[in-house]
């Protein structure tokens, strides 16, 4: 978790986009001693999450859950900017599942 200022710095440094964003995903892929794989790291802007939650009319916790789902899908290799809607469909299903 961070603020808009820091996530903008990271976005500029790693994606060459000089703007804040809601979530950044940093894939890793390191094999762990138990045979698992470290997917990577997520960085979420709490400032942006708070604003988006208010705009959507739901809680900040719900927004943070949704951003986490979105970021994890990116860590798993999904890319909504290049697929034919697969990531969006899966994300909507997972959001419903997480909301329980």
Backbone atoms as SQL, in Angstrom:
CREATE TABLE atoms (id INTEGER PRIMARY KEY, chain TEXT, resi INTEGER, resn TEXT, atom TEXT, x REAL, y REAL, z REAL);
INSERT INTO atoms VALUES
  (1, 'A', 1, 'UNK', 'N', 0.843, -1.166, 0.000),
  (2, 'A', 1, 'UNK', 'CA', 0.000, 0.000, 0.000),
  (3, 'A', 1, 'UNK', 'C', 0.891, 1.233, 0.000),
  (4, 'A', 2, 'UNK', 'N', 0.464, 2.208, -0.775),
  (5, 'A', 2, 'UNK', 'CA', 1.215, 3.449, -0.836),
  (6, 'A', 2, 'UNK', 'C', 0.247, 4.583, -1.147),
  (7, 'A', 3, 'UNK', 'N', 0.788, 5.733, -1.487),
  (8, 'A', 3, 'UNK', 'CA', -0.044, 6.873, -1.850),
  (9, 'A', 3, 'UNK', 'C', 0.137, 7.187, -3.340),
  (10, 'A', 4, 'UNK', 'N', -0.637, 8.153, -3.826),
  (11, 'A', 4, 'UNK', 'CA', -0.580, 8.504, -5.255),
  (12, 'A', 4, 'UNK', 'C', 0.799, 8.990, -5.688),
  (13, 'A', 5, 'UNK', 'N', 1.464, 9.738, -4.821),
  (14, 'A', 5, 'UNK', 'CA', 2.784, 10.266, -5.175),
  (15, 'A', 5, 'UNK', 'C', 3.761, 9.136, -5.457),
  (16, 'A', 6, 'UNK', 'N', 3.805, 8.154, -4.562),
  (17, 'A', 6, 'UNK', 'CA', 4.771, 7.054, -4.709),
  (18, 'A', 6, 'UNK', 'C', 4.412, 6.140, -5.878),
  (19, 'A', 7, 'UNK', 'N', 3.127, 5.873, -6.067),
  (20, 'A', 7, 'UNK', 'CA', 2.763, 4.981, -7.170),
  (21, 'A', 7, 'UNK', 'C', 3.029, 5.663, -8.508),
  (22, 'A', 8, 'UNK', 'N', 2.911, 6.992, -8.552),
  (23, 'A', 8, 'UNK', 'CA', 3.269, 7.729, -9.766),
  (24, 'A', 8, 'UNK', 'C', 4.761, 7.583, -10.054),
  (25, 'A', 9, 'UNK', 'N', 5.583, 7.686, -9.017),
  (26, 'A', 9, 'UNK', 'CA', 7.029, 7.507, -9.191),
  (27, 'A', 9, 'UNK', 'C', 7.336, 6.118, -9.747),
  (28, 'A', 10, 'UNK', 'N', 6.687, 5.092, -9.193),
  (29, 'A', 10, 'UNK', 'CA', 6.908, 3.720, -9.659),
  (30, 'A', 10, 'UNK', 'C', 6.407, 3.536, -11.089),
  (31, 'A', 11, 'UNK', 'N', 5.255, 4.118, -11.391),
  (32, 'A', 11, 'UNK', 'CA', 4.690, 4.022, -12.739),
  (33, 'A', 11, 'UNK', 'C', 5.621, 4.684, -13.756),
  (34, 'A', 12, 'UNK', 'N', 6.176, 5.818, -13.374),
  (35, 'A', 12, 'UNK', 'CA', 7.114, 6.525, -14.255),
  (36, 'A', 12, 'UNK', 'C', 8.395, 5.711, -14.437),
  (37, 'A', 13, 'UNK', 'N', 8.909, 5.167, -13.348),
  (38, 'A', 13, 'UNK', 'CA', 10.163, 4.425, -13.393),
  (39, 'A', 13, 'UNK', 'C', 10.045, 3.122, -14.182),
  (40, 'A', 14, 'UNK', 'N', 8.975, 2.379, -13.985),
  (41, 'A', 14, 'UNK', 'CA', 8.882, 1.043, -14.567),
  (42, 'A', 14, 'UNK', 'C', 8.039, 0.949, -15.834),
  (43, 'A', 15, 'UNK', 'N', 7.092, 1.872, -16.013),
  (44, 'A', 15, 'UNK', 'CA', 6.222, 1.812, -17.189),
  (45, 'A', 15, 'UNK', 'C', 6.380, 3.041, -18.079),
  (46, 'A', 16, 'UNK', 'N', 7.173, 3.991, -17.634),
  (47, 'A', 16, 'UNK', 'CA', 7.404, 5.239, -18.373),
  (48, 'A', 16, 'UNK', 'C', 6.102, 6.000, -18.616),
  (49, 'A', 17, 'UNK', 'N', 5.213, 5.929, -17.615),
  (50, 'A', 17, 'UNK', 'CA', 3.950, 6.663, -17.639),
  (51, 'A', 17, 'UNK', 'C', 3.962, 7.577, -16.425),
  (52, 'A', 18, 'UNK', 'N', 3.999, 8.878, -16.667),
  (53, 'A', 18, 'UNK', 'CA', 4.124, 9.847, -15.585),
  (54, 'A', 18, 'UNK', 'C', 2.747, 10.232, -15.061),
  (55, 'A', 19, 'UNK', 'N', 2.096, 9.274, -14.406),
  (56, 'A', 19, 'UNK', 'CA', 0.769, 9.490, -13.854),
  (57, 'A', 19, 'UNK', 'C', 0.558, 8.463, -12.744),
  (58, 'A', 20, 'UNK', 'N', -0.303, 8.796, -11.808),
  (59, 'A', 20, 'UNK', 'CA', -0.620, 7.812, -10.774),
  (60, 'A', 20, 'UNK', 'C', -1.574, 6.776, -11.360),
  (61, 'A', 21, 'UNK', 'N', -1.711, 5.683, -10.677),
  (62, 'A', 21, 'UNK', 'CA', -2.609, 4.611, -11.089),
  (63, 'A', 21, 'UNK', 'C', -3.126, 3.928, -9.841),
  (64, 'A', 22, 'UNK', 'N', -4.038, 3.000, -9.984),
  (65, 'A', 22, 'UNK', 'CA', -4.597, 2.348, -8.803),
  (66, 'A', 22, 'UNK', 'C', -3.763, 1.170, -8.322),
  (67, 'A', 23, 'UNK', 'N', -3.273, 0.336, -9.250),
  (68, 'A', 23, 'UNK', 'CA', -2.511, -0.844, -8.851),
  (69, 'A', 23, 'UNK', 'C', -1.420, -1.129, -9.880),
  (70, 'A', 24, 'UNK', 'N', -0.256, -1.511, -9.394),
  (71, 'A', 24, 'UNK', 'CA', 0.843, -1.955, -10.242),
  (72, 'A', 24, 'UNK', 'C', 1.202, -3.378, -9.848),
  (73, 'A', 25, 'UNK', 'N', 1.520, -4.194, -10.849),
  (74, 'A', 25, 'UNK', 'CA', 1.920, -5.579, -10.631),
  (75, 'A', 25, 'UNK', 'C', 3.356, -5.755, -11.093),
  (76, 'A', 26, 'UNK', 'N', 4.150, -6.397, -10.257),
  (77, 'A', 26, 'UNK', 'CA', 5.547, -6.669, -10.583),
  (78, 'A', 26, 'UNK', 'C', 5.770, -8.178, -10.531),
  (79, 'A', 27, 'UNK', 'N', 5.688, -8.849, -11.675),
  (80, 'A', 27, 'UNK', 'CA', 5.866, -10.304, -11.711),
  (81, 'A', 27, 'UNK', 'C', 7.266, -10.694, -11.243),
  (82, 'A', 28, 'UNK', 'N', 7.369, -11.901, -10.661),
  (83, 'A', 28, 'UNK', 'CA', 8.651, -12.385, -10.175),
  (84, 'A', 28, 'UNK', 'C', 8.986, -13.729, -10.815),
  (85, 'A', 29, 'UNK', 'N', 8.324, -14.789, -10.395),
  (86, 'A', 29, 'UNK', 'CA', 8.582, -16.103, -10.964),
  (87, 'A', 29, 'UNK', 'C', 9.646, -16.917, -10.251),
  (88, 'A', 30, 'UNK', 'N', 10.177, -16.421, -9.153),
  (89, 'A', 30, 'UNK', 'CA', 11.197, -17.155, -8.408),
  (90, 'A', 30, 'UNK', 'C', 10.615, -18.449, -7.845),
  (91, 'A', 31, 'UNK', 'N', 11.331, -19.560, -8.051),
  (92, 'A', 31, 'UNK', 'CA', 10.896, -20.833, -7.477),
  (93, 'A', 31, 'UNK', 'C', 11.262, -20.862, -6.003),
  (94, 'A', 32, 'UNK', 'N', 10.299, -21.242, -5.185),
  (95, 'A', 32, 'UNK', 'CA', 10.484, -21.291, -3.740),
  (96, 'A', 32, 'UNK', 'C', 10.974, -22.673, -3.313),
  (97, 'A', 33, 'UNK', 'N', 11.610, -22.781, -2.149),
  (98, 'A', 33, 'UNK', 'CA', 12.135, -24.074, -1.685),
  (99, 'A', 33, 'UNK', 'C', 11.078, -25.184, -1.622),
  (100, 'A', 34, 'UNK', 'N', 9.834, -24.824, -1.360),
  (101, 'A', 34, 'UNK', 'CA', 8.773, -25.844, -1.270),
  (102, 'A', 34, 'UNK', 'C', 8.216, -26.239, -2.633),
  (103, 'A', 35, 'UNK', 'N', 8.785, -25.674, -3.720),
  (104, 'A', 35, 'UNK', 'CA', 8.321, -26.003, -5.068),
  (105, 'A', 35, 'UNK', 'C', 7.318, -25.013, -5.618),
  (106, 'A', 36, 'UNK', 'N', 6.811, -24.125, -4.783),
  (107, 'A', 36, 'UNK', 'CA', 5.893, -23.094, -5.248),
  (108, 'A', 36, 'UNK', 'C', 6.647, -22.021, -6.016),
  (109, 'A', 37, 'UNK', 'N', 5.903, -21.084, -6.526),
  (110, 'A', 37, 'UNK', 'CA', 6.500, -19.991, -7.288),
  (111, 'A', 37, 'UNK', 'C', 5.998, -18.669, -6.718),
  (112, 'A', 38, 'UNK', 'N', 6.917, -17.746, -6.502),
  (113, 'A', 38, 'UNK', 'CA', 6.555, -16.402, -6.054),
  (114, 'A', 38, 'UNK', 'C', 5.985, -15.655, -7.253),
  (115, 'A', 39, 'UNK', 'N', 4.702, -15.334, -7.198),
  (116, 'A', 39, 'UNK', 'CA', 4.071, -14.649, -8.328),
  (117, 'A', 39, 'UNK', 'C', 4.658, -13.265, -8.548),
  (118, 'A', 40, 'UNK', 'N', 4.857, -12.518, -7.479),
  (119, 'A', 40, 'UNK', 'CA', 5.380, -11.170, -7.605),
  (120, 'A', 40, 'UNK', 'C', 4.819, -10.275, -6.523),
  (121, 'A', 41, 'UNK', 'N', 4.843, -8.983, -6.796),
  (122, 'A', 41, 'UNK', 'CA', 4.398, -7.996, -5.814),
  (123, 'A', 41, 'UNK', 'C', 3.331, -7.094, -6.421),
  (124, 'A', 42, 'UNK', 'N', 2.446, -6.648, -5.571),
  (125, 'A', 42, 'UNK', 'CA', 1.433, -5.662, -5.947),
  (126, 'A', 42, 'UNK', 'C', 1.683, -4.394, -5.155),
  (127, 'A', 43, 'UNK', 'N', 1.461, -3.267, -5.797),
  (128, 'A', 43, 'UNK', 'CA', 1.488, -1.979, -5.114),
  (129, 'A', 43, 'UNK', 'C', 0.154, -1.312, -5.417),
  (130, 'A', 44, 'UNK', 'N', -0.563, -0.955, -4.366),
  (131, 'A', 44, 'UNK', 'CA', -1.888, -0.349, -4.515),
  (132, 'A', 44, 'UNK', 'C', -1.854, 1.049, -3.915),
  (133, 'A', 45, 'UNK', 'N', -2.400, 2.013, -4.649),
  (134, 'A', 45, 'UNK', 'CA', -2.517, 3.366, -4.124),
  (135, 'A', 45, 'UNK', 'C', -3.783, 3.467, -3.289),
  (136, 'A', 46, 'UNK', 'N', -3.592, 3.681, -2.012),
  (137, 'A', 46, 'UNK', 'CA', -4.739, 3.832, -1.109),
  (138, 'A', 46, 'UNK', 'C', -5.503, 5.113, -1.438),
  (139, 'A', 47, 'UNK', 'N', -4.804, 6.151, -1.869),
  (140, 'A', 47, 'UNK', 'CA', -5.474, 7.403, -2.252),
  (141, 'A', 47, 'UNK', 'C', -6.462, 7.146, -3.385),
  (142, 'A', 48, 'UNK', 'N', -5.992, 6.482, -4.430),
  (143, 'A', 48, 'UNK', 'CA', -6.844, 6.212, -5.586),
  (144, 'A', 48, 'UNK', 'C', -7.950, 5.234, -5.225),
  (145, 'A', 49, 'UNK', 'N', -7.633, 4.227, -4.427),
  (146, 'A', 49, 'UNK', 'CA', -8.648, 3.261, -4.008),
  (147, 'A', 49, 'UNK', 'C', -9.781, 3.962, -3.268),
  (148, 'A', 50, 'UNK', 'N', -9.435, 4.895, -2.415),
  (149, 'A', 50, 'UNK', 'CA', -10.440, 5.629, -1.642),
  (150, 'A', 50, 'UNK', 'C', -11.372, 6.417, -2.573),
  (151, 'A', 51, 'UNK', 'N', -10.793, 7.098, -3.548),
  (152, 'A', 51, 'UNK', 'CA', -11.585, 7.897, -4.501),
  (153, 'A', 51, 'UNK', 'C', -12.469, 6.981, -5.344),
  (154, 'A', 52, 'UNK', 'N', -11.893, 5.895, -5.853),
  (155, 'A', 52, 'UNK', 'CA', -12.662, 4.986, -6.703),
  (156, 'A', 52, 'UNK', 'C', -13.802, 4.329, -5.929),
  (157, 'A', 53, 'UNK', 'N', -13.565, 4.010, -4.664),
  (158, 'A', 53, 'UNK', 'CA', -14.616, 3.425, -3.831),
  (159, 'A', 53, 'UNK', 'C', -15.772, 4.404, -3.673),
  (160, 'A', 54, 'UNK', 'N', -15.429, 5.638, -3.408),
  (161, 'A', 54, 'UNK', 'CA', -16.463, 6.658, -3.250),
  (162, 'A', 54, 'UNK', 'C', -17.256, 6.840, -4.545),
  (163, 'A', 55, 'UNK', 'N', -16.559, 6.889, -5.673),
  (164, 'A', 55, 'UNK', 'CA', -17.227, 7.044, -6.968),
  (165, 'A', 55, 'UNK', 'C', -18.133, 5.854, -7.281),
  (166, 'A', 56, 'UNK', 'N', -17.711, 4.658, -6.875),
  (167, 'A', 56, 'UNK', 'CA', -18.488, 3.449, -7.153),
  (168, 'A', 56, 'UNK', 'C', -19.588, 3.220, -6.119),
  (169, 'A', 57, 'UNK', 'N', -19.528, 3.966, -5.026),
  (170, 'A', 57, 'UNK', 'CA', -20.546, 3.824, -3.988),
  (171, 'A', 57, 'UNK', 'C', -20.382, 2.572, -3.139),
  (172, 'A', 58, 'UNK', 'N', -19.146, 2.121, -2.974),
  (173, 'A', 58, 'UNK', 'CA', -18.930, 0.978, -2.092),
  (174, 'A', 58, 'UNK', 'C', -17.757, 1.272, -1.156),
  (175, 'A', 59, 'UNK', 'N', -17.459, 0.331, -0.289),
  (176, 'A', 59, 'UNK', 'CA', -16.449, 0.552, 0.750),
  (177, 'A', 59, 'UNK', 'C', -15.036, 0.529, 0.178),
  (178, 'A', 60, 'UNK', 'N', -14.145, 1.151, 0.932),
  (179, 'A', 60, 'UNK', 'CA', -12.732, 1.132, 0.552),
  (180, 'A', 60, 'UNK', 'C', -12.186, -0.301, 0.603),
  (181, 'A', 61, 'UNK', 'N', -12.633, -1.087, 1.565),
  (182, 'A', 61, 'UNK', 'CA', -12.186, -2.485, 1.672),
  (183, 'A', 61, 'UNK', 'C', -12.581, -3.257, 0.417),
  (184, 'A', 62, 'UNK', 'N', -13.809, -3.050, -0.051),
  (185, 'A', 62, 'UNK', 'CA', -14.236, -3.730, -1.279),
  (186, 'A', 62, 'UNK', 'C', -13.354, -3.314, -2.450),
  (187, 'A', 63, 'UNK', 'N', -13.062, -2.031, -2.556),
  (188, 'A', 63, 'UNK', 'CA', -12.215, -1.541, -3.650),
  (189, 'A', 63, 'UNK', 'C', -10.818, -2.157, -3.565),
  (190, 'A', 64, 'UNK', 'N', -10.274, -2.252, -2.372),
  (191, 'A', 64, 'UNK', 'CA', -8.957, -2.864, -2.203),
  (192, 'A', 64, 'UNK', 'C', -8.976, -4.334, -2.614),
  (193, 'A', 65, 'UNK', 'N', -10.060, -5.047, -2.281),
  (194, 'A', 65, 'UNK', 'CA', -10.192, -6.447, -2.718),
  (195, 'A', 65, 'UNK', 'C', -10.222, -6.529, -4.234),
  (196, 'A', 66, 'UNK', 'N', -10.983, -5.644, -4.863),
  (197, 'A', 66, 'UNK', 'CA', -11.101, -5.664, -6.322),
  (198, 'A', 66, 'UNK', 'C', -9.774, -5.328, -6.998),
  (199, 'A', 67, 'UNK', 'N', -9.045, -4.385, -6.446),
  (200, 'A', 67, 'UNK', 'CA', -7.737, -4.047, -7.007),
  (201, 'A', 67, 'UNK', 'C', -6.744, -5.193, -6.812),
  (202, 'A', 68, 'UNK', 'N', -6.868, -5.894, -5.704),
  (203, 'A', 68, 'UNK', 'CA', -6.002, -7.048, -5.471),
  (204, 'A', 68, 'UNK', 'C', -6.289, -8.142, -6.498),
  (205, 'A', 69, 'UNK', 'N', -7.552, -8.427, -6.746),
  (206, 'A', 69, 'UNK', 'CA', -7.921, -9.420, -7.765),
  (207, 'A', 69, 'UNK', 'C', -7.355, -9.003, -9.114),
  (208, 'A', 70, 'UNK', 'N', -7.533, -7.748, -9.477),
  (209, 'A', 70, 'UNK', 'CA', -7.034, -7.233, -10.760),
  (210, 'A', 70, 'UNK', 'C', -5.523, -7.418, -10.867),
  (211, 'A', 71, 'UNK', 'N', -4.807, -7.032, -9.810),
  (212, 'A', 71, 'UNK', 'CA', -3.356, -7.141, -9.827),
  (213, 'A', 71, 'UNK', 'C', -2.873, -8.576, -9.888),
  (214, 'A', 72, 'UNK', 'N', -3.518, -9.475, -9.150),
  (215, 'A', 72, 'UNK', 'CA', -3.115, -10.879, -9.173),
  (216, 'A', 72, 'UNK', 'C', -3.332, -11.478, -10.560),
  (217, 'A', 73, 'UNK', 'N', -4.408, -11.104, -11.217),
  (218, 'A', 73, 'UNK', 'CA', -4.620, -11.597, -12.586),
  (219, 'A', 73, 'UNK', 'C', -3.475, -11.163, -13.497),
  (220, 'A', 74, 'UNK', 'N', -3.003, -9.942, -13.327),
  (221, 'A', 74, 'UNK', 'CA', -1.833, -9.507, -14.108),
  (222, 'A', 74, 'UNK', 'C', -0.611, -10.354, -13.760),
  (223, 'A', 75, 'UNK', 'N', -0.422, -10.660, -12.480),
  (224, 'A', 75, 'UNK', 'CA', 0.712, -11.501, -12.080),
  (225, 'A', 75, 'UNK', 'C', 0.615, -12.896, -12.690),
  (226, 'A', 76, 'UNK', 'N', -0.609, -13.343, -12.942),
  (227, 'A', 76, 'UNK', 'CA', -0.822, -14.657, -13.548),
  (228, 'A', 76, 'UNK', 'C', -0.686, -14.624, -15.072),
  (229, 'A', 77, 'UNK', 'N', -0.438, -13.437, -15.621),
  (230, 'A', 77, 'UNK', 'CA', -0.193, -13.332, -17.054),
  (231, 'A', 77, 'UNK', 'C', -1.331, -12.781, -17.878),
  (232, 'A', 78, 'UNK', 'N', -2.444, -12.446, -17.262),
  (233, 'A', 78, 'UNK', 'CA', -3.560, -11.862, -18.008),
  (234, 'A', 78, 'UNK', 'C', -3.255, -10.405, -18.345),
  (235, 'A', 79, 'UNK', 'N', -3.749, -9.967, -19.490),
  (236, 'A', 79, 'UNK', 'CA', -3.533, -8.575, -19.916),
  (237, 'A', 79, 'UNK', 'C', -4.764, -8.086, -20.663),
  (238, 'A', 80, 'UNK', 'N', -5.597, -7.300, -19.986),
  (239, 'A', 80, 'UNK', 'CA', -6.849, -6.822, -20.565),
  (240, 'A', 80, 'UNK', 'C', -6.638, -5.920, -21.771),
  (241, 'A', 81, 'UNK', 'N', -5.446, -5.362, -21.901),
  (242, 'A', 81, 'UNK', 'CA', -5.207, -4.483, -23.056),
  (243, 'A', 81, 'UNK', 'C', -4.885, -5.277, -24.315),
  (244, 'A', 82, 'UNK', 'N', -4.641, -6.585, -24.167),
  (245, 'A', 82, 'UNK', 'CA', -4.269, -7.390, -25.333),
  (246, 'A', 82, 'UNK', 'C', -5.165, -8.593, -25.569),
  (247, 'A', 83, 'UNK', 'N', -6.019, -8.958, -24.608),
  (248, 'A', 83, 'UNK', 'CA', -6.864, -10.131, -24.831),
  (249, 'A', 83, 'UNK', 'C', -8.224, -9.722, -25.397),
  (250, 'A', 84, 'UNK', 'N', -9.076, -10.677, -25.599),
  (251, 'A', 84, 'UNK', 'CA', -10.408, -10.418, -26.163),
  (252, 'A', 84, 'UNK', 'C', -11.477, -10.420, -25.074),
  (253, 'A', 85, 'UNK', 'N', -11.132, -9.860, -23.931),
  (254, 'A', 85, 'UNK', 'CA', -12.094, -9.762, -22.840),
  (255, 'A', 85, 'UNK', 'C', -12.008, -10.889, -21.830),
  (256, 'A', 86, 'UNK', 'N', -11.048, -11.818, -21.997),
  (257, 'A', 86, 'UNK', 'CA', -10.940, -12.937, -21.059),
  (258, 'A', 86, 'UNK', 'C', -10.648, -12.459, -19.641),
  (259, 'A', 87, 'UNK', 'N', -9.716, -11.535, -19.512),
  (260, 'A', 87, 'UNK', 'CA', -9.365, -11.052, -18.176),
  (261, 'A', 87, 'UNK', 'C', -10.560, -10.365, -17.529),
  (262, 'A', 88, 'UNK', 'N', -11.252, -9.529, -18.276),
  (263, 'A', 88, 'UNK', 'CA', -12.407, -8.818, -17.724),
  (264, 'A', 88, 'UNK', 'C', -13.484, -9.791, -17.244),
  (265, 'A', 89, 'UNK', 'N', -13.763, -10.836, -18.037),
  (266, 'A', 89, 'UNK', 'CA', -14.782, -11.819, -17.652),
  (267, 'A', 89, 'UNK', 'C', -14.368, -12.563, -16.391),
  (268, 'A', 90, 'UNK', 'N', -13.115, -13.012, -16.350),
  (269, 'A', 90, 'UNK', 'CA', -12.624, -13.723, -15.176),
  (270, 'A', 90, 'UNK', 'C', -12.614, -12.820, -13.951),
  (271, 'A', 91, 'UNK', 'N', -12.217, -11.574, -14.147),
  (272, 'A', 91, 'UNK', 'CA', -12.180, -10.634, -13.023),
  (273, 'A', 91, 'UNK', 'C', -13.578, -10.421, -12.445),
  (274, 'A', 92, 'UNK', 'N', -14.575, -10.268, -13.293),
  (275, 'A', 92, 'UNK', 'CA', -15.948, -10.088, -12.806),
  (276, 'A', 92, 'UNK', 'C', -16.418, -11.304, -12.023),
  (277, 'A', 93, 'UNK', 'N', -16.112, -12.506, -12.518),
  (278, 'A', 93, 'UNK', 'CA', -16.483, -13.731, -11.809),
  (279, 'A', 93, 'UNK', 'C', -15.788, -13.777, -10.452),
  (280, 'A', 94, 'UNK', 'N', -14.496, -13.501, -10.414),
  (281, 'A', 94, 'UNK', 'CA', -13.747, -13.549, -9.164),
  (282, 'A', 94, 'UNK', 'C', -14.229, -12.490, -8.178),
  (283, 'A', 95, 'UNK', 'N', -14.582, -11.323, -8.686),
  (284, 'A', 95, 'UNK', 'CA', -15.106, -10.280, -7.791),
  (285, 'A', 95, 'UNK', 'C', -16.378, -10.771, -7.104),
  (286, 'A', 96, 'UNK', 'N', -17.255, -11.439, -7.863),
  (287, 'A', 96, 'UNK', 'CA', -18.477, -11.979, -7.268),
  (288, 'A', 96, 'UNK', 'C', -18.139, -13.046, -6.224),
  (289, 'A', 97, 'UNK', 'N', -17.170, -13.906, -6.561),
  (290, 'A', 97, 'UNK', 'CA', -16.770, -14.970, -5.636),
  (291, 'A', 97, 'UNK', 'C', -16.174, -14.402, -4.353),
  (292, 'A', 98, 'UNK', 'N', -15.315, -13.388, -4.489),
  (293, 'A', 98, 'UNK', 'CA', -14.660, -12.784, -3.338),
  (294, 'A', 98, 'UNK', 'C', -15.685, -12.048, -2.462),
  (295, 'A', 99, 'UNK', 'N', -16.669, -11.419, -3.104),
  (296, 'A', 99, 'UNK', 'CA', -17.696, -10.674, -2.365),
  (297, 'A', 99, 'UNK', 'C', -18.571, -11.633, -1.571),
  (298, 'A', 100, 'UNK', 'N', -18.627, -12.891, -2.052),
  (299, 'A', 100, 'UNK', 'CA', -19.282, -13.984, -1.381),
  (300, 'A', 100, 'UNK', 'C', -20.689, -13.835, -1.032);
